[in-house]
Amino acid sequence: MFALRRTTATLGSAVLLAVPLSIVGAPSAQAADREFRCAGAEVDFEVDKEAGRFEVDVSIDTTRNARWRVTLRQNGRVFHKRVHRADRDGDIDVSLRRPDTRGADVFKLRVKKIGGPAACTSRIRLR
């Protein structure tokens, strides 16, 4: 019985030591997420960096038939500016890929409900 406990404890320790080593060897991925409310909608802005590219996701949970202007910038340059209409569930989803540029990348989101109050903005900076 005592030998079984010692073997179990040794195996448990080995597993705990192996996990951090495997994490260190993995390529690092960076991500940032901003959640906020704008004109009665929930907005989720997320940027993930993996394998030298960015995936930019914007999700707006709003009401049916709502229209929103979504503007995205990377390092000050507009790469997406379009009016989106919510689907049957009242959702708008935008997913785009962007190249990694030299130095830190700054992504800026501006959303404006058509016919609604002032626009809302959010910013994410990743290296």
Secondary structure, DSSP 8 states (H G I E B T S, - for coil): -HHHHHHHHHHHHHHHHHHHHHHHHS---EEEEEEEEETTEEEEEEEEEETTEEEEEEEEE--TT-EEEEEEEETTEEEEEEEEE--TTSEEEEEEEEE--SS-EEEEEEEEETTSSS-EEEEEEE-
